[in-house]
Amino acid sequence: MAEPIDFYFDFSSPYGYFMSEKIDGIAAGVGRKVRWHPILLGVVYAVSEGKPLTDVPLKGDYAVRDIARSARFHGVDFAMPSPFPVATQAAARAFYWLHEQDCTLARRFAHAVYRAYFKLGRDISSPEVVVDIAESLGADGAALAAALKSDPLKARLKAACNEAIAKGVFGSPFVIIDGEPFWGVDRLPQIERWLDGGAF
């Protein structure tokens, strides 16, 4: 059986959000599974010397327009949140904590966090909001709130970021299929072709 596809993303990445709505269905169509890996772009940018697209001179205004157009193109409900971007440590840590207990719940949580931010404008940088989202899906909110402050969970996210960097991940979304990297939701046509027909 083929190895799972690896999907790296930051919860504040709109392009990551668009990919999150598509990647599982595309993979399932060819009998593949997907491993989801939330990371922190701030940690990655410290190595790659990157910064949010909307903060880049000239490119920033284009990025805002492209994000909205990409949402329409992919048929994903979207409203540009404010503030943008936001810190996502709490959401990423919560994902890994949930994943240790129930990977399906963790996946549902990831979708819920993305939609809360990019559809409803909720402040997903807030641990209280993150816990509320998890509780709405049936998670133990009190236990999660305590875990978010714990050193082991902080170390888990740090390790995930370091592992991503070691594999060459420098942005969100970043998809790796059998060792082949694809950066950006605009690579979806290449990803589909690669999965359908193999390397090209």
PyMOL CGO cylinders between C-alpha atoms (Angstrom):
from pymol import cmd
from pymol.cgo import CYLINDER

trace = [
    CYLINDER, 0.00, 0.00, 0.00, 1.25, 3.48, -0.87, 0.3, 1, 1, 1, 1, 1, 1,
    CYLINDER, 1.25, 3.48, -0.87, 2.63, 5.70, 1.88, 0.3, 1, 1, 1, 1, 1, 1,
    CYLINDER, 2.63, 5.70, 1.88, 0.34, 8.46, 3.19, 0.3, 1, 1, 1, 1, 1, 1,
    CYLINDER, 0.34, 8.46, 3.19, 0.67, 11.95, 1.76, 0.3, 1, 1, 1, 1, 1, 1,
    CYLINDER, 0.67, 11.95, 1.76, 2.12, 14.53, 4.15, 0.3, 1, 1, 1, 1, 1, 1,
    CYLINDER, 2.12, 14.53, 4.15, 0.30, 17.87, 4.41, 0.3, 1, 1, 1, 1, 1, 1,
    CYLINDER, 0.30, 17.87, 4.41, 2.04, 20.71, 6.29, 0.3, 1, 1, 1, 1, 1, 1,
    CYLINDER, 2.04, 20.71, 6.29, 0.14, 23.89, 7.11, 0.3, 1, 1, 1, 1, 1, 1,
    CYLINDER, 0.14, 23.89, 7.11, -0.24, 26.85, 9.43, 0.3, 1, 1, 1, 1, 1, 1,
    CYLINDER, -0.24, 26.85, 9.43, -3.73, 27.61, 10.73, 0.3, 1, 1, 1, 1, 1, 1,
    CYLINDER, -3.73, 27.61, 10.73, -3.29, 31.28, 9.74, 0.3, 1, 1, 1, 1, 1, 1,
    CYLINDER, -3.29, 31.28, 9.74, -2.55, 30.40, 6.10, 0.3, 1, 1, 1, 1, 1, 1,
    CYLINDER, -2.55, 30.40, 6.10, -5.49, 31.06, 3.76, 0.3, 1, 1, 1, 1, 1, 1,
    CYLINDER, -5.49, 31.06, 3.76, -3.91, 28.92, 1.05, 0.3, 1, 1, 1, 1, 1, 1,
    CYLINDER, -3.91, 28.92, 1.05, -3.46, 26.21, 3.66, 0.3, 1, 1, 1, 1, 1, 1,
    CYLINDER, -3.46, 26.21, 3.66, -7.16, 26.51, 4.41, 0.3, 1, 1, 1, 1, 1, 1,
    CYLINDER, -7.16, 26.51, 4.41, -8.05, 26.05, 0.75, 0.3, 1, 1, 1, 1, 1, 1,
    CYLINDER, -8.05, 26.05, 0.75, -5.79, 22.99, 0.51, 0.3, 1, 1, 1, 1, 1, 1,
    CYLINDER, -5.79, 22.99, 0.51, -7.30, 21.54, 3.69, 0.3, 1, 1, 1, 1, 1, 1,
    CYLINDER, -7.30, 21.54, 3.69, -10.71, 21.52, 2.02, 0.3, 1, 1, 1, 1, 1, 1,
    CYLINDER, -10.71, 21.52, 2.02, -9.40, 19.55, -0.97, 0.3, 1, 1, 1, 1, 1, 1,
    CYLINDER, -9.40, 19.55, -0.97, -6.48, 17.29, -0.13, 0.3, 1, 1, 1, 1, 1, 1,
    CYLINDER, -6.48, 17.29, -0.13, -8.30, 14.45, 1.64, 0.3, 1, 1, 1, 1, 1, 1,
    CYLINDER, -8.30, 14.45, 1.64, -10.83, 14.03, -1.17, 0.3, 1, 1, 1, 1, 1, 1,
    CYLINDER, -10.83, 14.03, -1.17, -8.14, 14.04, -3.84, 0.3, 1, 1, 1, 1, 1, 1,
    CYLINDER, -8.14, 14.04, -3.84, -6.10, 11.49, -1.92, 0.3, 1, 1, 1, 1, 1, 1,
    CYLINDER, -6.10, 11.49, -1.92, -9.11, 9.26, -1.26, 0.3, 1, 1, 1, 1, 1, 1,
    CYLINDER, -9.11, 9.26, -1.26, -9.85, 9.23, -4.99, 0.3, 1, 1, 1, 1, 1, 1,
    CYLINDER, -9.85, 9.23, -4.99, -6.62, 7.33, -5.58, 0.3, 1, 1, 1, 1, 1, 1,
    CYLINDER, -6.62, 7.33, -5.58, -6.76, 5.23, -2.42, 0.3, 1, 1, 1, 1, 1, 1,
    CYLINDER, -6.76, 5.23, -2.42, -4.28, 7.30, -0.41, 0.3, 1, 1, 1, 1, 1, 1,
    CYLINDER, -4.28, 7.30, -0.41, -4.42, 8.69, 3.11, 0.3, 1, 1, 1, 1, 1, 1,
    CYLINDER, -4.42, 8.69, 3.11, -3.12, 12.04, 4.31, 0.3, 1, 1, 1, 1, 1, 1,
    CYLINDER, -3.12, 12.04, 4.31, -1.07, 12.85, 7.41, 0.3, 1, 1, 1, 1, 1, 1,
    CYLINDER, -1.07, 12.85, 7.41, -1.78, 16.38, 8.64, 0.3, 1, 1, 1, 1, 1, 1,
    CYLINDER, -1.78, 16.38, 8.64, 1.04, 18.38, 10.26, 0.3, 1, 1, 1, 1, 1, 1,
    CYLINDER, 1.04, 18.38, 10.26, 0.26, 21.82, 11.68, 0.3, 1, 1, 1, 1, 1, 1,
    CYLINDER, 0.26, 21.82, 11.68, 3.38, 23.97, 11.93, 0.3, 1, 1, 1, 1, 1, 1,
    CYLINDER, 3.38, 23.97, 11.93, 4.25, 27.57, 12.77, 0.3, 1, 1, 1, 1, 1, 1,
    CYLINDER, 4.25, 27.57, 12.77, 5.25, 29.70, 9.82, 0.3, 1, 1, 1, 1, 1, 1,
    CYLINDER, 5.25, 29.70, 9.82, 7.04, 32.07, 12.19, 0.3, 1, 1, 1, 1, 1, 1,
    CYLINDER, 7.04, 32.07, 12.19, 9.47, 29.29, 13.07, 0.3, 1, 1, 1, 1, 1, 1,
    CYLINDER, 9.47, 29.29, 13.07, 9.93, 28.37, 9.41, 0.3, 1, 1, 1, 1, 1, 1,
    CYLINDER, 9.93, 28.37, 9.41, 10.41, 31.99, 8.37, 0.3, 1, 1, 1, 1, 1, 1,
    CYLINDER, 10.41, 31.99, 8.37, 13.20, 32.36, 10.93, 0.3, 1, 1, 1, 1, 1, 1,
    CYLINDER, 13.20, 32.36, 10.93, 15.12, 29.89, 8.75, 0.3, 1, 1, 1, 1, 1, 1,
    CYLINDER, 15.12, 29.89, 8.75, 13.86, 30.84, 5.28, 0.3, 1, 1, 1, 1, 1, 1,
    CYLINDER, 13.86, 30.84, 5.28, 13.88, 34.62, 5.97, 0.3, 1, 1, 1, 1, 1, 1,
    CYLINDER, 13.88, 34.62, 5.97, 10.28, 34.78, 4.78, 0.3, 1, 1, 1, 1, 1, 1,
    CYLINDER, 10.28, 34.78, 4.78, 7.33, 36.82, 5.99, 0.3, 1, 1, 1, 1, 1, 1,
    CYLINDER, 7.33, 36.82, 5.99, 3.57, 36.91, 5.39, 0.3, 1, 1, 1, 1, 1, 1,
    CYLINDER, 3.57, 36.91, 5.39, 2.73, 37.69, 1.77, 0.3, 1, 1, 1, 1, 1, 1,
    CYLINDER, 2.73, 37.69, 1.77, 0.47, 40.56, 2.78, 0.3, 1, 1, 1, 1, 1, 1,
    CYLINDER, 0.47, 40.56, 2.78, 3.47, 42.26, 4.43, 0.3, 1, 1, 1, 1, 1, 1,
    CYLINDER, 3.47, 42.26, 4.43, 5.64, 42.15, 1.29, 0.3, 1, 1, 1, 1, 1, 1,
    CYLINDER, 5.64, 42.15, 1.29, 5.87, 45.47, -0.62, 0.3, 1, 1, 1, 1, 1, 1,
    CYLINDER, 5.87, 45.47, -0.62, 4.01, 45.41, -3.96, 0.3, 1, 1, 1, 1, 1, 1,
    CYLINDER, 4.01, 45.41, -3.96, 3.16, 41.74, -3.53, 0.3, 1, 1, 1, 1, 1, 1,
    CYLINDER, 3.16, 41.74, -3.53, 0.93, 42.38, -0.50, 0.3, 1, 1, 1, 1, 1, 1,
    CYLINDER, 0.93, 42.38, -0.50, -1.95, 44.06, -2.35, 0.3, 1, 1, 1, 1, 1, 1,
    CYLINDER, -1.95, 44.06, -2.35, -1.83, 41.38, -5.03, 0.3, 1, 1, 1, 1, 1, 1,
    CYLINDER, -1.83, 41.38, -5.03, -1.86, 38.64, -2.38, 0.3, 1, 1, 1, 1, 1, 1,
    CYLINDER, -1.86, 38.64, -2.38, -5.06, 39.98, -0.81, 0.3, 1, 1, 1, 1, 1, 1,
    CYLINDER, -5.06, 39.98, -0.81, -6.73, 39.94, -4.22, 0.3, 1, 1, 1, 1, 1, 1,
    CYLINDER, -6.73, 39.94, -4.22, -5.35, 36.52, -5.11, 0.3, 1, 1, 1, 1, 1, 1,
    CYLINDER, -5.35, 36.52, -5.11, -6.48, 34.98, -1.84, 0.3, 1, 1, 1, 1, 1, 1,
    CYLINDER, -6.48, 34.98, -1.84, -10.07, 36.07, -2.43, 0.3, 1, 1, 1, 1, 1, 1,
    CYLINDER, -10.07, 36.07, -2.43, -9.96, 34.97, -6.08, 0.3, 1, 1, 1, 1, 1, 1,
    CYLINDER, -9.96, 34.97, -6.08, -8.45, 31.60, -5.11, 0.3, 1, 1, 1, 1, 1, 1,
    CYLINDER, -8.45, 31.60, -5.11, -11.26, 31.03, -2.62, 0.3, 1, 1, 1, 1, 1, 1,
    CYLINDER, -11.26, 31.03, -2.62, -13.81, 31.63, -5.36, 0.3, 1, 1, 1, 1, 1, 1,
    CYLINDER, -13.81, 31.63, -5.36, -11.90, 29.44, -7.80, 0.3, 1, 1, 1, 1, 1, 1,
    CYLINDER, -11.90, 29.44, -7.80, -11.79, 26.52, -5.37, 0.3, 1, 1, 1, 1, 1, 1,
    CYLINDER, -11.79, 26.52, -5.37, -15.39, 27.03, -4.25, 0.3, 1, 1, 1, 1, 1, 1,
    CYLINDER, -15.39, 27.03, -4.25, -14.43, 27.57, -0.60, 0.3, 1, 1, 1, 1, 1, 1,
    CYLINDER, -14.43, 27.57, -0.60, -16.39, 29.91, 1.68, 0.3, 1, 1, 1, 1, 1, 1,
    CYLINDER, -16.39, 29.91, 1.68, -14.02, 32.65, 2.78, 0.3, 1, 1, 1, 1, 1, 1,
    CYLINDER, -14.02, 32.65, 2.78, -13.94, 36.08, 4.41, 0.3, 1, 1, 1, 1, 1, 1,
    CYLINDER, -13.94, 36.08, 4.41, -10.60, 37.79, 5.03, 0.3, 1, 1, 1, 1, 1, 1,
    CYLINDER, -10.60, 37.79, 5.03, -10.21, 37.94, 8.82, 0.3, 1, 1, 1, 1, 1, 1,
    CYLINDER, -10.21, 37.94, 8.82, -8.91, 40.83, 10.84, 0.3, 1, 1, 1, 1, 1, 1,
    CYLINDER, -8.91, 40.83, 10.84, -6.39, 40.76, 12.33, 0.3, 1, 1, 1, 1, 1, 1,
    CYLINDER, -6.39, 40.76, 12.33, -4.38, 38.71, 9.86, 0.3, 1, 1, 1, 1, 1, 1,
    CYLINDER, -4.38, 38.71, 9.86, -2.23, 36.74, 10.35, 0.3, 1, 1, 1, 1, 1, 1,
    CYLINDER, -2.23, 36.74, 10.35, -2.49, 35.57, 13.94, 0.3, 1, 1, 1, 1, 1, 1,
    CYLINDER, -2.49, 35.57, 13.94, -0.44, 33.35, 16.21, 0.3, 1, 1, 1, 1, 1, 1,
    CYLINDER, -0.44, 33.35, 16.21, -1.49, 29.70, 15.98, 0.3, 1, 1, 1, 1, 1, 1,
    CYLINDER, -1.49, 29.70, 15.98, 0.47, 27.95, 18.72, 0.3, 1, 1, 1, 1, 1, 1,
    CYLINDER, 0.47, 27.95, 18.72, -2.63, 27.08, 20.73, 0.3, 1, 1, 1, 1, 1, 1,
    CYLINDER, -2.63, 27.08, 20.73, -4.48, 25.61, 17.74, 0.3, 1, 1, 1, 1, 1, 1,
    CYLINDER, -4.48, 25.61, 17.74, -1.48, 23.59, 16.58, 0.3, 1, 1, 1, 1, 1, 1,
    CYLINDER, -1.48, 23.59, 16.58, -0.78, 22.25, 20.06, 0.3, 1, 1, 1, 1, 1, 1,
    CYLINDER, -0.78, 22.25, 20.06, -4.44, 21.34, 20.47, 0.3, 1, 1, 1, 1, 1, 1,
    CYLINDER, -4.44, 21.34, 20.47, -4.37, 19.41, 17.20, 0.3, 1, 1, 1, 1, 1, 1,
    CYLINDER, -4.37, 19.41, 17.20, -1.44, 17.26, 18.35, 0.3, 1, 1, 1, 1, 1, 1,
    CYLINDER, -1.44, 17.26, 18.35, -3.04, 16.67, 21.76, 0.3, 1, 1, 1, 1, 1, 1,
    CYLINDER, -3.04, 16.67, 21.76, -6.29, 15.57, 20.12, 0.3, 1, 1, 1, 1, 1, 1,
    CYLINDER, -6.29, 15.57, 20.12, -4.46, 13.46, 17.54, 0.3, 1, 1, 1, 1, 1, 1,
    CYLINDER, -4.46, 13.46, 17.54, -2.86, 11.38, 20.28, 0.3, 1, 1, 1, 1, 1, 1,
    CYLINDER, -2.86, 11.38, 20.28, -6.37, 10.39, 21.40, 0.3, 1, 1, 1, 1, 1, 1,
    CYLINDER, -6.37, 10.39, 21.40, -8.45, 10.34, 18.22, 0.3, 1, 1, 1, 1, 1, 1,
    CYLINDER, -8.45, 10.34, 18.22, -7.06, 11.18, 14.78, 0.3, 1, 1, 1, 1, 1, 1,
    CYLINDER, -7.06, 11.18, 14.78, -10.54, 11.61, 13.32, 0.3, 1, 1, 1, 1, 1, 1,
    CYLINDER, -10.54, 11.61, 13.32, -11.45, 14.14, 15.99, 0.3, 1, 1, 1, 1, 1, 1,
    CYLINDER, -11.45, 14.14, 15.99, -8.18, 15.97, 15.37, 0.3, 1, 1, 1, 1, 1, 1,
    CYLINDER, -8.18, 15.97, 15.37, -9.01, 16.23, 11.67, 0.3, 1, 1, 1, 1, 1, 1,
    CYLINDER, -9.01, 16.23, 11.67, -12.48, 17.56, 12.43, 0.3, 1, 1, 1, 1, 1, 1,
    CYLINDER, -12.48, 17.56, 12.43, -10.92, 20.05, 14.81, 0.3, 1, 1, 1, 1, 1, 1,
    CYLINDER, -10.92, 20.05, 14.81, -8.49, 21.26, 12.16, 0.3, 1, 1, 1, 1, 1, 1,
    CYLINDER, -8.49, 21.26, 12.16, -11.35, 21.90, 9.74, 0.3, 1, 1, 1, 1, 1, 1,
    CYLINDER, -11.35, 21.90, 9.74, -13.32, 23.65, 12.48, 0.3, 1, 1, 1, 1, 1, 1,
    CYLINDER, -13.32, 23.65, 12.48, -10.42, 25.94, 13.39, 0.3, 1, 1, 1, 1, 1, 1,
    CYLINDER, -10.42, 25.94, 13.39, -9.75, 26.90, 9.80, 0.3, 1, 1, 1, 1, 1, 1,
    CYLINDER, -9.75, 26.90, 9.80, -13.44, 27.63, 9.17, 0.3, 1, 1, 1, 1, 1, 1,
    CYLINDER, -13.44, 27.63, 9.17, -13.76, 29.54, 12.44, 0.3, 1, 1, 1, 1, 1, 1,
    CYLINDER, -13.76, 29.54, 12.44, -10.99, 31.90, 11.35, 0.3, 1, 1, 1, 1, 1, 1,
    CYLINDER, -10.99, 31.90, 11.35, -11.54, 32.19, 7.62, 0.3, 1, 1, 1, 1, 1, 1,
    CYLINDER, -11.54, 32.19, 7.62, -15.34, 32.06, 7.56, 0.3, 1, 1, 1, 1, 1, 1,
    CYLINDER, -15.34, 32.06, 7.56, -16.41, 33.48, 10.92, 0.3, 1, 1, 1, 1, 1, 1,
    CYLINDER, -16.41, 33.48, 10.92, -13.45, 35.69, 11.84, 0.3, 1, 1, 1, 1, 1, 1,
    CYLINDER, -13.45, 35.69, 11.84, -12.97, 34.12, 15.29, 0.3, 1, 1, 1, 1, 1, 1,
    CYLINDER, -12.97, 34.12, 15.29, -9.71, 34.81, 17.08, 0.3, 1, 1, 1, 1, 1, 1,
    CYLINDER, -9.71, 34.81, 17.08, -8.01, 31.43, 16.88, 0.3, 1, 1, 1, 1, 1, 1,
    CYLINDER, -8.01, 31.43, 16.88, -4.91, 32.87, 18.57, 0.3, 1, 1, 1, 1, 1, 1,
    CYLINDER, -4.91, 32.87, 18.57, -6.91, 32.74, 21.81, 0.3, 1, 1, 1, 1, 1, 1,
    CYLINDER, -6.91, 32.74, 21.81, -6.50, 29.51, 23.80, 0.3, 1, 1, 1, 1, 1, 1,
    CYLINDER, -6.50, 29.51, 23.80, -10.04, 30.01, 25.08, 0.3, 1, 1, 1, 1, 1, 1,
    CYLINDER, -10.04, 30.01, 25.08, -11.42, 30.06, 21.54, 0.3, 1, 1, 1, 1, 1, 1,
    CYLINDER, -11.42, 30.06, 21.54, -9.38, 26.99, 20.64, 0.3, 1, 1, 1, 1, 1, 1,
    CYLINDER, -9.38, 26.99, 20.64, -10.68, 25.12, 23.67, 0.3, 1, 1, 1, 1, 1, 1,
    CYLINDER, -10.68, 25.12, 23.67, -14.24, 26.20, 22.86, 0.3, 1, 1, 1, 1, 1, 1,
    CYLINDER, -14.24, 26.20, 22.86, -13.92, 24.83, 19.32, 0.3, 1, 1, 1, 1, 1, 1,
    CYLINDER, -13.92, 24.83, 19.32, -12.55, 21.53, 20.62, 0.3, 1, 1, 1, 1, 1, 1,
    CYLINDER, -12.55, 21.53, 20.62, -15.29, 21.29, 23.26, 0.3, 1, 1, 1, 1, 1, 1,
    CYLINDER, -15.29, 21.29, 23.26, -17.96, 21.83, 20.60, 0.3, 1, 1, 1, 1, 1, 1,
    CYLINDER, -17.96, 21.83, 20.60, -16.67, 18.65, 18.95, 0.3, 1, 1, 1, 1, 1, 1,
    CYLINDER, -16.67, 18.65, 18.95, -16.83, 16.63, 22.16, 0.3, 1, 1, 1, 1, 1, 1,
    CYLINDER, -16.83, 16.63, 22.16, -13.31, 17.06, 23.53, 0.3, 1, 1, 1, 1, 1, 1,
    CYLINDER, -13.31, 17.06, 23.53, -12.55, 17.52, 27.23, 0.3, 1, 1, 1, 1, 1, 1,
    CYLINDER, -12.55, 17.52, 27.23, -12.07, 21.27, 27.39, 0.3, 1, 1, 1, 1, 1, 1,
    CYLINDER, -12.07, 21.27, 27.39, -10.60, 21.42, 30.89, 0.3, 1, 1, 1, 1, 1, 1,
    CYLINDER, -10.60, 21.42, 30.89, -8.03, 18.74, 30.09, 0.3, 1, 1, 1, 1, 1, 1,
    CYLINDER, -8.03, 18.74, 30.09, -7.10, 20.48, 26.84, 0.3, 1, 1, 1, 1, 1, 1,
    CYLINDER, -7.10, 20.48, 26.84, -6.77, 23.87, 28.53, 0.3, 1, 1, 1, 1, 1, 1,
    CYLINDER, -6.77, 23.87, 28.53, -4.33, 22.37, 31.01, 0.3, 1, 1, 1, 1, 1, 1,
    CYLINDER, -4.33, 22.37, 31.01, -2.41, 20.51, 28.30, 0.3, 1, 1, 1, 1, 1, 1,
    CYLINDER, -2.41, 20.51, 28.30, -1.91, 23.66, 26.22, 0.3, 1, 1, 1, 1, 1, 1,
    CYLINDER, -1.91, 23.66, 26.22, 0.32, 25.05, 28.98, 0.3, 1, 1, 1, 1, 1, 1,
    CYLINDER, 0.32, 25.05, 28.98, 2.33, 21.85, 29.42, 0.3, 1, 1, 1, 1, 1, 1,
    CYLINDER, 2.33, 21.85, 29.42, 5.97, 21.52, 28.45, 0.3, 1, 1, 1, 1, 1, 1,
    CYLINDER, 5.97, 21.52, 28.45, 5.51, 18.14, 26.69, 0.3, 1, 1, 1, 1, 1, 1,
    CYLINDER, 5.51, 18.14, 26.69, 2.89, 19.57, 24.32, 0.3, 1, 1, 1, 1, 1, 1,
    CYLINDER, 2.89, 19.57, 24.32, 5.01, 22.65, 23.63, 0.3, 1, 1, 1, 1, 1, 1,
    CYLINDER, 5.01, 22.65, 23.63, 7.91, 20.34, 22.86, 0.3, 1, 1, 1, 1, 1, 1,
    CYLINDER, 7.91, 20.34, 22.86, 5.71, 18.27, 20.54, 0.3, 1, 1, 1, 1, 1, 1,
    CYLINDER, 5.71, 18.27, 20.54, 4.92, 21.30, 18.39, 0.3, 1, 1, 1, 1, 1, 1,
    CYLINDER, 4.92, 21.30, 18.39, 8.53, 22.45, 18.41, 0.3, 1, 1, 1, 1, 1, 1,
    CYLINDER, 8.53, 22.45, 18.41, 9.61, 19.00, 17.22, 0.3, 1, 1, 1, 1, 1, 1,
    CYLINDER, 9.61, 19.00, 17.22, 6.98, 19.07, 14.47, 0.3, 1, 1, 1, 1, 1, 1,
    CYLINDER, 6.98, 19.07, 14.47, 8.32, 22.41, 13.21, 0.3, 1, 1, 1, 1, 1, 1,
    CYLINDER, 8.32, 22.41, 13.21, 11.90, 21.14, 13.28, 0.3, 1, 1, 1, 1, 1, 1,
    CYLINDER, 11.90, 21.14, 13.28, 10.92, 17.95, 11.46, 0.3, 1, 1, 1, 1, 1, 1,
    CYLINDER, 10.92, 17.95, 11.46, 9.15, 19.99, 8.78, 0.3, 1, 1, 1, 1, 1, 1,
    CYLINDER, 9.15, 19.99, 8.78, 12.18, 22.24, 8.27, 0.3, 1, 1, 1, 1, 1, 1,
    CYLINDER, 12.18, 22.24, 8.27, 14.42, 19.18, 8.03, 0.3, 1, 1, 1, 1, 1, 1,
    CYLINDER, 14.42, 19.18, 8.03, 12.23, 17.96, 5.17, 0.3, 1, 1, 1, 1, 1, 1,
    CYLINDER, 12.23, 17.96, 5.17, 12.51, 21.27, 3.34, 0.3, 1, 1, 1, 1, 1, 1,
    CYLINDER, 12.51, 21.27, 3.34, 9.12, 22.72, 4.26, 0.3, 1, 1, 1, 1, 1, 1,
    CYLINDER, 9.12, 22.72, 4.26, 9.23, 26.51, 3.88, 0.3, 1, 1, 1, 1, 1, 1,
    CYLINDER, 9.23, 26.51, 3.88, 5.59, 27.55, 3.49, 0.3, 1, 1, 1, 1, 1, 1,
    CYLINDER, 5.59, 27.55, 3.49, 1.93, 26.64, 3.82, 0.3, 1, 1, 1, 1, 1, 1,
    CYLINDER, 1.93, 26.64, 3.82, 0.45, 24.57, 2.34, 0.3, 1, 1, 1, 1, 1, 1,
    CYLINDER, 0.45, 24.57, 2.34, 3.27, 22.17, 1.63, 0.3, 1, 1, 1, 1, 1, 1,
    CYLINDER, 3.27, 22.17, 1.63, 2.49, 18.67, 0.41, 0.3, 1, 1, 1, 1, 1, 1,
    CYLINDER, 2.49, 18.67, 0.41, 4.98, 15.82, 0.10, 0.3, 1, 1, 1, 1, 1, 1,
    CYLINDER, 4.98, 15.82, 0.10, 4.06, 12.76, -1.98, 0.3, 1, 1, 1, 1, 1, 1,
    CYLINDER, 4.06, 12.76, -1.98, 6.55, 9.90, -1.87, 0.3, 1, 1, 1, 1, 1, 1,
    CYLINDER, 6.55, 9.90, -1.87, 9.37, 12.38, -1.34, 0.3, 1, 1, 1, 1, 1, 1,
    CYLINDER, 9.37, 12.38, -1.34, 8.21, 14.86, -4.00, 0.3, 1, 1, 1, 1, 1, 1,
    CYLINDER, 8.21, 14.86, -4.00, 7.43, 18.35, -2.59, 0.3, 1, 1, 1, 1, 1, 1,
    CYLINDER, 7.43, 18.35, -2.59, 4.64, 20.63, -3.77, 0.3, 1, 1, 1, 1, 1, 1,
    CYLINDER, 4.64, 20.63, -3.77, 4.25, 24.15, -2.36, 0.3, 1, 1, 1, 1, 1, 1,
    CYLINDER, 4.25, 24.15, -2.36, 1.02, 26.09, -2.63, 0.3, 1, 1, 1, 1, 1, 1,
    CYLINDER, 1.02, 26.09, -2.63, -2.62, 25.37, -3.38, 0.3, 1, 1, 1, 1, 1, 1,
    CYLINDER, -2.62, 25.37, -3.38, -1.94, 26.38, -6.97, 0.3, 1, 1, 1, 1, 1, 1,
    CYLINDER, -1.94, 26.38, -6.97, -0.03, 23.12, -7.30, 0.3, 1, 1, 1, 1, 1, 1,
    CYLINDER, -0.03, 23.12, -7.30, -3.22, 21.09, -6.93, 0.3, 1, 1, 1, 1, 1, 1,
    CYLINDER, -3.22, 21.09, -6.93, -3.36, 20.25, -10.68, 0.3, 1, 1, 1, 1, 1, 1,
    CYLINDER, -3.36, 20.25, -10.68, 0.20, 18.90, -10.49, 0.3, 1, 1, 1, 1, 1, 1,
    CYLINDER, 0.20, 18.90, -10.49, -0.63, 16.97, -7.32, 0.3, 1, 1, 1, 1, 1, 1,
    CYLINDER, -0.63, 16.97, -7.32, -3.66, 15.38, -9.01, 0.3, 1, 1, 1, 1, 1, 1,
    CYLINDER, -3.66, 15.38, -9.01, -1.68, 14.43, -12.10, 0.3, 1, 1, 1, 1, 1, 1,
    CYLINDER, -1.68, 14.43, -12.10, 1.17, 13.02, -9.97, 0.3, 1, 1, 1, 1, 1, 1,
    CYLINDER, 1.17, 13.02, -9.97, -1.27, 10.90, -7.98, 0.3, 1, 1, 1, 1, 1, 1,
    CYLINDER, -1.27, 10.90, -7.98, -3.17, 9.73, -11.05, 0.3, 1, 1, 1, 1, 1, 1,
    CYLINDER, -3.17, 9.73, -11.05, -0.26, 8.87, -13.30, 0.3, 1, 1, 1, 1, 1, 1,
    CYLINDER, -0.26, 8.87, -13.30, 2.91, 8.84, -11.25, 0.3, 1, 1, 1, 1, 1, 1,
    CYLINDER, 2.91, 8.84, -11.25, 6.01, 10.97, -11.59, 0.3, 1, 1, 1, 1, 1, 1,
    CYLINDER, 6.01, 10.97, -11.59, 6.42, 13.28, -14.57, 0.3, 1, 1, 1, 1, 1, 1,
]
cmd.load_cgo(trace, "trace")
